[in-house]
């Protein structure tokens, strides 16, 4: 099941899923988007992989590791989360509202685009 979490709830999700490994925040936006606005959630490792690169890089991901997927508004991240779920990943969350919601809920200084 893919959990839907708001950016403001990410710290609680991280605390809940952290066990032997650090959760991954997988940002699937394009490089130009990441240059405009980027975030780091405490207690996570950030990977910035454009959505189209995920299938080829799939072997680099640990199926047992908790992964929260992030994009601009939550659509691409949900598609990637579904793709991962179909390939045996089961500790998944979609950051609902994406980085835009992050700016609204957590960091108003974050550029919105």
Beta strands, then each sheet from edge to edge (+ up, - down):
strand 1: 2-6
strand 2: 23-27
strand 3: 44-48
strand 4: 67-70
strand 5: 92-96
sheet 1: 1+ 5+ 4+ 2+ 3+
end
